[in-house]
Amino acid sequence: MEPIVQHLKIFNTLNSKKETFKAIDSNHVKIYACGPTVYNYAHIGNARMAVVFDTFVRTLRAVYPKVTYVSNITDIDDKIIEAAKEQEVEISQITDKYTKIYNEDMARLNVLPPDVQPKATEFIPEMINLIEDLISKDFAYEKEGHVLFHVPLYLNYGKLSNRNREEQIAGSRVEVAPFKKDPADFILWKPSDDTQPGWDSPWGIGRPGWHTECSAMSEKTLGLPFDIHGGGRDLIFPHHENEIAQSCCSSASIDDPTSYARYWMHNGFVTIDGEKMSKSLGNIILVKDLIEDHHGEVIRLALLSSHYRQGLDWNEKIIHQSKKLLDKLYAILKDLENTNQDDSIQSNKDVIGPLMDDLNTPGLIAELNKIVKEFSTIKDDEKPAVKSKLIFIGSILGILGDKNFNHVSDEFKNKIEELIQKRTEAKQDKSFDKADKIRQELLDLGVEIKDSSDGTSWNLK
């Protein structure tokens, strides 16, 4: 069965160009995206990846009869071990706590649970089998309790990231240890001491390297090859490059990187008011804090306001714009409350046409703004189609699904009331310049005010 829409295009990182997507099996599309390492609260960068790929999976499901989406949890990592030591608790307490928080936070952003959410610690036997296979084929070697992949033997290494030999070594996150045959070699397995978690293996008690996890989990859950592999841009090298090397030298074909995954998609970074997120700058924004002040749909729409491959600068302006648009869209749906839907819209996938062009969410958001702009002039017989279009687009973007959408948060409402009170006091003191400045400040927030004998009322523009 061929999908209704034939023109889905994806920018494939593997070939550095936009390509027409051709499913391995058009009856069943398979996609894997790298999930979080659970040792702390999810930040806005984690949320962007989750929202982007959730939206893409929703798009695929609108077009294909079956889609299986796998997104993993990394629950064994040196950062997790350090967090457990600092807090003096068992590692499972850290990973269980933050896995639960991550899933709850993403649910608040209307991110649907993946079909499969494998945890790394549940696939240790598969990782050991993968490593044993690589050793038997001479692509990996053991040294001082470590097992390493010997990069020079895989000639396609660097194809995904377009890095040459010198760039691979310089950009690698792995230390240049004396037991390495080559500086670019990366760890598949490492020994654990008595204070670290470990599993029995042919090379002693140890734990897997980070890259080993996703190769084993993706093959076990989806089989090889699968259609699409995704994640944040920061994973292209070395993580995804190493995945391809491991899998193509084991279960897939050494001569063909697409024998592991056919297409690779990567979302861009999030900056905060033009600066890179970092602990040193103290500007890491956590999802748990955002959702205290903003509705999940506002955050989600803001995350989709920039094309997924581009950087996204997180600031108050995009939050305000998203809130303003949602207010207007919900107002239209309220107006259409008693209007029947046009069922034919659901089968017209051209409604989400911009998403067929490499998930162009800004293009679809522009369509929503156009509906808002033209709504006051539409005829009654056009309203069923408009209502259905909004509901359908909303279901793909993950918005317009909350009948109790809070148009104004308590915090925002309090801020408005506080400014109005200051303006009233300024007028009483005959400080009219100050009163005018406060009115402008309210206008900048998207709030219009009206003075009357009963006091000052306000509404959103």
C-alpha positions as a Python dict, from the first residue, in 0.01 Angstrom:
ca = {
    (1, 'M'): (0, 0, 0),
    (2, 'E'): (153, 330, -109),
    (3, 'P'): (109, 638, 114),
    (4, 'I'): (-127, 914, 4),
    (5, 'V'): (152, 1172, -9),
    (6, 'Q'): (446, 1080, -231),
    (7, 'H'): (662, 1387, -185),
    (8, 'L'): (798, 1367, 172),
    (9, 'K'): (1148, 1510, 168),
    (10, 'I'): (1412, 1478, 440),
    (11, 'F'): (1751, 1643, 473),
    (12, 'N'): (1971, 1334, 506),
    (13, 'T'): (2282, 1411, 710),
    (14, 'L'): (2449, 1105, 561),
    (15, 'N'): (2449, 1262, 214),
    (16, 'S'): (2431, 1628, 323),
    (17, 'K'): (2130, 1697, 104),
    (18, 'K'): (1752, 1696, 96),
    (19, 'E'): (1617, 1369, -46),
    (20, 'T'): (1278, 1223, -130),
    (21, 'F'): (1202, 972, 143),
    (22, 'K'): (1154, 615, 24),
    (23, 'A'): (1049, 375, 296),
    (24, 'I'): (1207, 31, 310),
    (25, 'D'): (852, -100, 358),
    (26, 'S'): (578, 155, 290),
    (27, 'N'): (346, -47, 514),
    (28, 'H'): (573, -5, 815),
    (29, 'V'): (816, 285, 871),
    (30, 'K'): (1074, 241, 1149),
    (31, 'I'): (1245, 530, 1327),
    (32, 'Y'): (1495, 552, 1614),
    (33, 'A'): (1598, 869, 1797),
    (34, 'C'): (1854, 897, 2076),
    (35, 'G'): (1692, 991, 2405),
    (36, 'P'): (1834, 1144, 2725),
    (37, 'T'): (2099, 1036, 2972),
    (38, 'V'): (1901, 1042, 3296),
    (39, 'Y'): (2107, 1199, 3573),
    (40, 'N'): (1942, 1542, 3603),
    (41, 'Y'): (1633, 1740, 3506),
    (42, 'A'): (1551, 1775, 3136),
    (43, 'H'): (1650, 2108, 2984),
    (44, 'I'): (1505, 2294, 2687),
    (45, 'G'): (1758, 2129, 2451),
    (46, 'N'): (1633, 1783, 2552),
    (47, 'A'): (1278, 1907, 2499),
    (48, 'R'): (1350, 2034, 2149),
    (49, 'M'): (1473, 1694, 2034),
    (50, 'A'): (1170, 1520, 2190),
    (51, 'V'): (918, 1768, 2044),
    (52, 'V'): (1079, 1771, 1697),
    (53, 'F'): (1080, 1393, 1658),
    (54, 'D'): (736, 1355, 1815),
    (55, 'T'): (605, 1600, 1554),
    (56, 'F'): (787, 1414, 1278),
    (57, 'V'): (645, 1079, 1393),
    (58, 'R'): (294, 1233, 1403),
    (59, 'T'): (355, 1350, 1044),
    (60, 'L'): (466, 1003, 934),
    (61, 'R'): (157, 850, 1098),
    (62, 'A'): (-66, 1085, 901),
    (63, 'V'): (85, 942, 582),
    (64, 'Y'): (185, 581, 648),
    (65, 'P'): (-34, 298, 781),
    (66, 'K'): (215, 190, 1051),
    (67, 'V'): (508, 363, 1219),
    (68, 'T'): (723, 221, 1498),
    (69, 'Y'): (911, 483, 1697),
    (70, 'V'): (1190, 387, 1935),
    (71, 'S'): (1364, 638, 2162),
    (72, 'N'): (1598, 511, 2429),
    (73, 'I'): (1695, 600, 2785),
    (74, 'T'): (2066, 591, 2870),
    (75, 'D'): (2067, 473, 3232),
    (76, 'I'): (2435, 375, 3261),
    (77, 'D'): (2692, 650, 3213),
    (78, 'D'): (2981, 808, 3403),
    (79, 'K'): (2772, 1121, 3467),
    (80, 'I'): (2507, 906, 3633),
    (81, 'I'): (2771, 731, 3844),
    (82, 'E'): (2908, 1070, 3956),
    (83, 'A'): (2559, 1200, 4041),
    (84, 'A'): (2490, 891, 4253),
    (85, 'K'): (2821, 935, 4439),
    (86, 'E'): (2755, 1302, 4507),
    (87, 'Q'): (2405, 1231, 4639),
    (88, 'E'): (2517, 913, 4817),
    (89, 'V'): (2237, 703, 4673),
    (90, 'E'): (2207, 396, 4455),
    (91, 'I'): (2238, 454, 4080),
    (92, 'S'): (1888, 315, 4023),
    (93, 'Q'): (1748, 588, 4247),
    (94, 'I'): (1899, 849, 4017),
    (95, 'T'): (1793, 684, 3692),
    (96, 'D'): (1442, 587, 3807),
    (97, 'K'): (1379, 937, 3941),
    (98, 'Y'): (1495, 1128, 3635),
    (99, 'T'): (1343, 886, 3382),
    (100, 'K'): (1007, 943, 3549),
    (101, 'I'): (1058, 1321, 3558),
    (102, 'Y'): (1170, 1329, 3193),
    (103, 'N'): (864, 1137, 3076),
    (104, 'E'): (631, 1352, 3287),
    (105, 'D'): (789, 1675, 3161),
    (106, 'M'): (764, 1562, 2799),
    (107, 'A'): (401, 1459, 2850),
    (108, 'R'): (330, 1816, 2966),
    (109, 'L'): (463, 1924, 2624),
    (110, 'N'): (222, 1678, 2456),
    (111, 'V'): (506, 1448, 2352),
    (112, 'L'): (350, 1106, 2296),
    (113, 'P'): (537, 811, 2451),
    (114, 'P'): (756, 628, 2197),
    (115, 'D'): (631, 282, 2099),
    (116, 'V'): (942, 141, 2264),
    (117, 'Q'): (1161, 316, 2520),
    (118, 'P'): (1451, 76, 2580),
    (119, 'K'): (1684, 127, 2875),
    (120, 'A'): (2052, 57, 2817),
    (121, 'T'): (2083, -165, 3125),
    (122, 'E'): (1818, -399, 2982),
    (123, 'F'): (2032, -476, 2675),
    (124, 'I'): (2373, -563, 2822),
    (125, 'P'): (2373, -920, 2675),
    (126, 'E'): (2306, -780, 2326),
    (127, 'M'): (2592, -531, 2370),
    (128, 'I'): (2829, -807, 2479),
    (129, 'N'): (2728, -1014, 2174),
    (130, 'L'): (2793, -716, 1946),
    (131, 'I'): (3138, -661, 2098),
    (132, 'E'): (3227, -1031, 2073),
    (133, 'D'): (3129, -1026, 1706),
    (134, 'L'): (3349, -721, 1638),
    (135, 'I'): (3644, -888, 1812),
    (136, 'S'): (3596, -1210, 1614),
    (137, 'K'): (3606, -1009, 1291),
    (138, 'D'): (3920, -820, 1405),
    (139, 'F'): (3749, -481, 1415),
    (140, 'A'): (3792, -460, 1791),
    (141, 'Y'): (4061, -558, 2040),
    (142, 'E'): (4101, -603, 2415),
    (143, 'K'): (4365, -420, 2615),
    (144, 'E'): (4394, -380, 2993),
    (145, 'G'): (4032, -477, 3053),
    (146, 'H'): (3908, -239, 2784),
    (147, 'V'): (3766, -335, 2446),
    (148, 'L'): (3817, -79, 2171),
    (149, 'F'): (3697, -42, 1814),
    (150, 'H'): (3991, 0, 1575),
    (151, 'V'): (3877, 293, 1359),
    (152, 'P'): (4134, 271, 1072),
    (153, 'L'): (3987, -64, 964),
    (154, 'Y'): (3650, 93, 881),
    (155, 'L'): (3708, 290, 564),
    (156, 'N'): (3371, 471, 568),
    (157, 'Y'): (3445, 627, 908),
    (158, 'G'): (3376, 1002, 888),
    (159, 'K'): (3115, 981, 612),
    (160, 'L'): (2828, 1098, 833),
    (161, 'S'): (3013, 1391, 990),
    (162, 'N'): (3230, 1477, 688),
    (163, 'R'): (3537, 1481, 912),
    (164, 'N'): (3882, 1393, 789),
    (165, 'R'): (4134, 1195, 990),
    (166, 'E'): (4275, 1494, 1182),
    (167, 'E'): (3928, 1632, 1260),
    (168, 'Q'): (3815, 1292, 1385),
    (169, 'I'): (4097, 1275, 1638),
    (170, 'A'): (4064, 1640, 1744),
    (171, 'G'): (3687, 1622, 1782),
    (172, 'S'): (3668, 1287, 1955),
    (173, 'R'): (3543, 1288, 2312),
    (174, 'V'): (3751, 985, 2408),
    (175, 'E'): (4083, 1028, 2582),
    (176, 'V'): (4404, 924, 2409),
    (177, 'A'): (4499, 640, 2642),
    (178, 'P'): (4828, 446, 2617),
    (179, 'F'): (4648, 118, 2548),
    (180, 'K'): (4500, 247, 2222),
    (181, 'K'): (4637, 123, 1893),
    (182, 'D'): (4517, 445, 1728),
    (183, 'P'): (4417, 783, 1879),
    (184, 'A'): (4075, 765, 1708),
    (185, 'D'): (3986, 423, 1853),
    (186, 'F'): (3685, 434, 2084),
    (187, 'I'): (3576, 227, 2382),
    (188, 'L'): (3318, -50, 2346),
    (189, 'W'): (3361, -188, 2698),
    (190, 'K'): (3547, -65, 3006),
    (191, 'P'): (3631, -218, 3343),
    (192, 'S'): (3440, -128, 3659),
    (193, 'D'): (3588, -106, 4006),
    (194, 'D'): (3410, -200, 4328),
    (195, 'T'): (3240, 141, 4349),
    (196, 'Q'): (3104, 133, 3994),
    (197, 'P'): (2820, -70, 3841),
    (198, 'G'): (2939, -363, 3637),
    (199, 'W'): (2832, -676, 3454),
    (200, 'D'): (3016, -1001, 3402),
    (201, 'S'): (3171, -1031, 3055),
    (202, 'P'): (3446, -1223, 2874),
    (203, 'W'): (3673, -925, 2959),
    (204, 'G'): (3590, -910, 3329),
    (205, 'I'): (3342, -706, 3530),
    (206, 'G'): (3269, -388, 3339),
    (207, 'R'): (3017, -173, 3160),
    (208, 'P'): (2949, -72, 2799),
    (209, 'G'): (3079, 235, 2624),
    (210, 'W'): (2812, 493, 2542),
    (211, 'H'): (2818, 430, 2166),
    (212, 'T'): (2767, 54, 2204),
    (213, 'E'): (2423, 103, 2354),
    (214, 'C'): (2229, 245, 2060),
    (215, 'S'): (2374, 3, 1804),
    (216, 'A'): (2254, -289, 2014),
    (217, 'M'): (1917, -140, 2110),
    (218, 'S'): (1822, -17, 1763),
    (219, 'E'): (1901, -354, 1602),
    (220, 'K'): (1715, -548, 1871),
    (221, 'T'): (1403, -330, 1864),
    (222, 'L'): (1378, -247, 1493),
    (223, 'G'): (1598, -488, 1300),
    (224, 'L'): (1842, -379, 1028),
    (225, 'P'): (1822, -177, 823),
    (226, 'F'): (1563, 65, 958),
    (227, 'D'): (1440, 380, 790),
    (228, 'I'): (1541, 683, 996),
    (229, 'H'): (1784, 754, 1277),
    (230, 'G'): (1766, 1088, 1456),
    (231, 'G'): (1893, 1298, 1741),
    (232, 'G'): (2053, 1629, 1828),
    (233, 'R'): (2323, 1777, 1606),
    (234, 'D'): (2577, 1726, 1885),
    (235, 'L'): (2542, 1349, 1839),
    (236, 'I'): (2660, 1339, 1477),
    (237, 'F'): (3019, 1298, 1592),
    (238, 'P'): (3132, 1087, 1757),
    (239, 'H'): (2818, 908, 1876),
    (240, 'H'): (2632, 844, 1551),
    (241, 'E'): (2951, 805, 1351),
    (242, 'N'): (3055, 532, 1594),
    (243, 'E'): (2716, 363, 1578),
    (244, 'I'): (2748, 328, 1201),
    (245, 'A'): (3100, 188, 1235),
    (246, 'Q'): (2999, -70, 1496),
    (247, 'S'): (2687, -189, 1321),
    (248, 'C'): (2828, -192, 966),
    (249, 'C'): (3126, -396, 1082),
    (250, 'S'): (2896, -641, 1261),
    (251, 'S'): (2538, -716, 1152),
    (252, 'A'): (2507, -469, 863),
    (253, 'S'): (2726, -432, 554),
    (254, 'I'): (3076, -288, 588),
    (255, 'D'): (3058, -133, 241),
    (256, 'D'): (2722, 38, 284),
    (257, 'P'): (2641, 280, 571),
    (258, 'T'): (2273, 274, 469),
    (259, 'S'): (2258, -95, 563),
    (260, 'Y'): (2227, 28, 923),
    (261, 'A'): (1992, 328, 883),
    (262, 'R'): (1883, 479, 550),
    (263, 'Y'): (1827, 840, 657),
    (264, 'W'): (1978, 1051, 936),
    (265, 'M'): (1804, 1359, 1080),
    (266, 'H'): (1954, 1601, 1332),
    (267, 'N'): (1798, 1899, 1508),
    (268, 'G'): (1991, 2219, 1578),
    (269, 'F'): (2106, 2363, 1908),
    (270, 'V'): (1911, 2587, 2145),
    (271, 'T'): (2068, 2913, 2256),
    (272, 'I'): (1941, 3139, 2534),
    (273, 'D'): (1911, 3504, 2436),
    (274, 'G'): (2185, 3451, 2181),
    (275, 'E'): (2424, 3262, 2410),
    (276, 'K'): (2509, 2893, 2423),
    (277, 'M'): (2355, 2706, 2716),
    (278, 'S'): (2620, 2617, 2973),
    (279, 'K'): (2664, 2562, 3345),
    (280, 'S'): (2936, 2827, 3357),
    (281, 'L'): (2695, 3092, 3225),
    (282, 'G'): (2418, 2969, 3453),
    (283, 'N'): (2167, 2992, 3168),
    (284, 'I'): (2045, 2632, 3144),
    (285, 'I'): (1665, 2643, 3129),
    (286, 'L'): (1490, 2340, 3276),
    (287, 'V'): (1157, 2217, 3145),
    (288, 'K'): (1021, 2177, 3497),
    (289, 'D'): (1071, 2550, 3557),
    (290, 'L'): (921, 2654, 3223),
    (291, 'I'): (603, 2458, 3273),
    (292, 'E'): (544, 2631, 3606),
    (293, 'D'): (506, 2961, 3419),
    (294, 'H'): (380, 2859, 3074),
    (295, 'H'): (127, 2616, 2931),
    (296, 'G'): (292, 2313, 2771),
    (297, 'E'): (144, 2396, 2432),
    (298, 'V'): (300, 2742, 2443),
    (299, 'I'): (643, 2589, 2506),
    (300, 'R'): (588, 2326, 2238),
    (301, 'L'): (480, 2577, 1973),
    (302, 'A'): (778, 2797, 2058),
    (303, 'L'): (1009, 2497, 2011),
    (304, 'L'): (858, 2440, 1666),
    (305, 'S'): (875, 2806, 1563),
    (306, 'S'): (1221, 2763, 1408),
    (307, 'H'): (1307, 2500, 1146),
    (308, 'Y'): (1436, 2193, 1328),
    (309, 'R'): (1774, 2193, 1150),
    (310, 'Q'): (1839, 2556, 1240),
    (311, 'G'): (1941, 2690, 1576),
    (312, 'L'): (1663, 2811, 1804),
    (313, 'D'): (1720, 3117, 2020),
    (314, 'W'): (1502, 3082, 2327),
    (315, 'N'): (1372, 3414, 2459),
    (316, 'E'): (1061, 3583, 2593),
    (317, 'K'): (965, 3705, 2248),
    (318, 'I'): (904, 3359, 2098),
    (319, 'I'): (715, 3252, 2409),
    (320, 'H'): (494, 3560, 2381),
    (321, 'Q'): (436, 3506, 2008),
    (322, 'S'): (340, 3143, 2065),
    (323, 'K'): (104, 3235, 2347),
    (324, 'K'): (-56, 3507, 2138),
    (325, 'L'): (-114, 3274, 1842),
    (326, 'L'): (-258, 2999, 2060),
    (327, 'D'): (-495, 3245, 2226),
    (328, 'K'): (-629, 3346, 1886),
    (329, 'L'): (-656, 2987, 1759),
    (330, 'Y'): (-846, 2877, 2069),
    (331, 'A'): (-1073, 3180, 2032),
    (332, 'I'): (-1156, 3068, 1676),
    (333, 'L'): (-1228, 2713, 1793),
    (334, 'K'): (-1451, 2857, 2064),
    (335, 'D'): (-1636, 3054, 1798),
    (336, 'L'): (-1674, 2733, 1593),
    (337, 'E'): (-1786, 2526, 1890),
    (338, 'N'): (-2127, 2448, 1739),
    (339, 'T'): (-1999, 2411, 1382),
    (340, 'N'): (-1978, 2061, 1232),
    (341, 'Q'): (-1650, 1940, 1088),
    (342, 'D'): (-1572, 1873, 724),
    (343, 'D'): (-1463, 1507, 725),
    (344, 'S'): (-1292, 1536, 387),
    (345, 'I'): (-1016, 1750, 542),
    (346, 'Q'): (-869, 1450, 725),
    (347, 'S'): (-797, 1274, 397),
    (348, 'N'): (-645, 1584, 237),
    (349, 'K'): (-286, 1560, 353),
    (350, 'D'): (-195, 1873, 155),
    (351, 'V'): (-323, 2058, 464),
    (352, 'I'): (10, 1971, 627),
    (353, 'G'): (204, 2021, 304),
    (354, 'P'): (485, 2229, 460),
    (355, 'L'): (574, 1935, 686),
    (356, 'M'): (632, 1720, 377),
    (357, 'D'): (922, 1953, 296),
    (358, 'D'): (1172, 1842, 561),
    (359, 'L'): (935, 1908, 851),
    (360, 'N'): (894, 2278, 778),
    (361, 'T'): (707, 2370, 1095),
    (362, 'P'): (751, 2749, 1048),
    (363, 'G'): (574, 2709, 713),
    (364, 'L'): (278, 2535, 878),
    (365, 'I'): (269, 2793, 1159),
    (366, 'A'): (250, 3060, 886),
    (367, 'E'): (-60, 2878, 756),
    (368, 'L'): (-214, 2904, 1104),
    (369, 'N'): (-142, 3277, 1114),
    (370, 'K'): (-309, 3311, 775),
    (371, 'I'): (-623, 3138, 907),
    (372, 'V'): (-627, 3379, 1202),
    (373, 'K'): (-589, 3680, 973),
    (374, 'E'): (-863, 3573, 733),
    (375, 'F'): (-1112, 3421, 978),
    (376, 'S'): (-1325, 3734, 1020),
    (377, 'T'): (-1399, 3737, 646),
    (378, 'I'): (-1486, 3370, 589),
    (379, 'K'): (-1840, 3266, 501),
    (380, 'D'): (-2053, 3035, 710),
    (381, 'D'): (-2029, 2750, 459),
    (382, 'E'): (-1646, 2766, 484),
    (383, 'K'): (-1639, 2730, 862),
    (384, 'P'): (-1660, 2346, 878),
    (385, 'A'): (-1346, 2320, 664),
    (386, 'V'): (-1162, 2576, 877),
    (387, 'K'): (-1255, 2396, 1198),
    (388, 'S'): (-1142, 2060, 1062),
    (389, 'K'): (-821, 2209, 927),
    (390, 'L'): (-734, 2361, 1264),
    (391, 'I'): (-806, 2039, 1451),
    (392, 'F'): (-606, 1829, 1203),
    (393, 'I'): (-306, 2063, 1202),
    (394, 'G'): (-327, 2081, 1581),
    (395, 'S'): (-315, 1703, 1608),
    (396, 'I'): (8, 1693, 1405),
    (397, 'L'): (178, 1988, 1578),
    (398, 'G'): (60, 1864, 1917),
    (399, 'I'): (-146, 2173, 2001),
    (400, 'L'): (-513, 2280, 2028),
    (401, 'G'): (-602, 1972, 2229),
    (402, 'D'): (-672, 2132, 2567),
    (403, 'K'): (-1036, 2233, 2607),
    (404, 'N'): (-938, 2403, 2932),
    (405, 'F'): (-648, 2595, 2779),
    (406, 'N'): (-541, 2863, 3024),
    (407, 'H'): (-538, 3174, 2811),
    (408, 'V'): (-354, 3373, 3076),
    (409, 'S'): (-129, 3221, 3343),
    (410, 'D'): (-172, 3344, 3700),
    (411, 'E'): (178, 3488, 3690),
    (412, 'F'): (107, 3683, 3369),
    (413, 'K'): (-228, 3801, 3505),
    (414, 'N'): (-63, 3923, 3826),
    (415, 'K'): (201, 4108, 3624),
    (416, 'I'): (-67, 4285, 3420),
    (417, 'E'): (-266, 4383, 3729),
    (418, 'E'): (50, 4512, 3895),
    (419, 'L'): (136, 4731, 3594),
    (420, 'I'): (-220, 4864, 3575),
    (421, 'Q'): (-206, 4955, 3945),
    (422, 'K'): (126, 5139, 3894),
    (423, 'R'): (-23, 5323, 3598),
    (424, 'T'): (-327, 5426, 3803),
    (425, 'E'): (-99, 5557, 4079),
    (426, 'A'): (111, 5746, 3821),
    (427, 'K'): (-202, 5913, 3682),
    (428, 'Q'): (-316, 6009, 4033),
    (429, 'D'): (28, 6167, 4089),
    (430, 'K'): (-10, 6342, 3751),
    (431, 'S'): (300, 6157, 3625),
    (432, 'F'): (147, 6119, 3282),
    (433, 'D'): (477, 6037, 3105),
    (434, 'K'): (524, 5746, 3343),
    (435, 'A'): (164, 5634, 3285),
    (436, 'D'): (218, 5643, 2909),
    (437, 'K'): (536, 5434, 2941),
    (438, 'I'): (346, 5173, 3142),
    (439, 'R'): (70, 5164, 2878),
    (440, 'Q'): (338, 5103, 2614),
    (441, 'E'): (493, 4830, 2830),
    (442, 'L'): (153, 4660, 2845),
    (443, 'L'): (113, 4694, 2467),
    (444, 'D'): (456, 4532, 2423),
    (445, 'L'): (325, 4240, 2628),
    (446, 'G'): (28, 4212, 2394),
    (447, 'V'): (-218, 4371, 2634),
    (448, 'E'): (-466, 4647, 2546),
    (449, 'I'): (-621, 4855, 2825),
    (450, 'K'): (-937, 5065, 2836),
    (451, 'D'): (-1016, 5328, 3097),
    (452, 'S'): (-1373, 5389, 3211),
    (453, 'S'): (-1561, 5521, 3510),
    (454, 'D'): (-1551, 5169, 3654),
    (455, 'G'): (-1169, 5155, 3636),
    (456, 'T'): (-927, 5004, 3387),
    (457, 'S'): (-1006, 4683, 3196),
    (458, 'W'): (-770, 4488, 2974),
    (459, 'N'): (-765, 4223, 2707),
    (460, 'L'): (-510, 4050, 2484),
    (461, 'K'): (-445, 4205, 2143),
}
